[in-house]
Amino acid sequence: QVQLVESGGGLVQPGGSLRLSCAASGSIFSVTQMGWYRQAPGKQRELCATITSDGRTNYADFVKGRFTISTISRDNANYTVNLQMNSLKPEDTAVYYCKVLHVKSGTLYSKWGQGTQVTVSS
């Protein structure tokens, strides 16, 4: 079993900042990628940013220059990735989900977190 716990969401004014954190633990041995996605009401889930285990990043155009994904840190069998979000806009309001890709016995697995709400409003 793999557990993903997201934290750091909340209410922030436009122009403000938040830092999301995702911690992966459990039966997880070789992480290949971690990332953040979001889903606004009535919209499909979309990619915000991902990072591979060797540090390659991918950002959606709408977050470039505002969001920064950290490198994946590892402490024994626990993996953590953060998303620093600056210059937040009302349209950034969404539930933000963490996703991890990991390999076990040659098979690639993915796991989603439960999500954390981010609300940008004055």
C-alpha positions, -999 to 999 in steps of 0.1 A, spaced: 0 0 0 12 35 -9 0 65 9 0 100 -4 -7 129 20 -11 164 7 -10 196 28 -7 233 25 -39 243 8 -61 271 20 -75 305 13 -53 332 0 -58 366 -16 -49 373 -52 -12 379 -56 -5 358 -25 15 326 -21 10 290 -9 33 261 -6 18 226 -11 35 195 2 31 159 -8 45 130 12 45 95 -3 51 65 20 44 28 23 53 1 -2 71 25 -25 106 16 -37 116 34 -68 99 67 -76 103 78 -112 81 109 -111 60 131 -88 37 159 -98 9 182 -91 -24 184 -109 -55 204 -103 -92 203 -110 -115 232 -108 -153 228 -105 -168 217 -138 -134 212 -155 -111 183 -162 -81 176 -141 -50 192 -156 -13 190 -151 4 218 -132 40 206 -128 59 173 -127 95 164 -118 113 132 -125 137 114 -101 166 129 -120 153 164 -118 136 170 -151 107 193 -148 76 200 -169 53 229 -163 19 239 -177 21 272 -196 -4 288 -172 19 283 -142 53 290 -157 71 318 -139 47 315 -109 49 279 -96 80 260 -88 82 223 -81 109 211 -58 132 182 -63 120 149 -49 135 144 -14 139 110 1 141 99 37 143 61 39 110 50 22 94 84 23 93 107 -6 83 144 -6 77 170 -32 66 206 -28 49 231 -50 56 267 -43 28 288 -58 33 326 -61 13 354 -77 -18 334 -73 -49 343 -93 -86 336 -87 -85 312 -117 -60 291 -97 -88 281 -74 -91 243 -76 -84 211 -58 -48 202 -61 -38 166 -64 -4 150 -60 5 120 -82 34 96 -79 48 72 -105 68 44 -91 83 11 -103 80 -22 -85 92 -55 -100 94 -39 -134 58 -26 -134 50 11 -134 23 21 -108 6 54 -102 -10 68 -71 -32 98 -66 -36 117 -33 -69 129 -20 -64 165 -29 -61 197 -11 -83 228 -17 -67 260 -29 -90 291 -30 -78 324 -43 -102 351 -34 -103 386 -19 
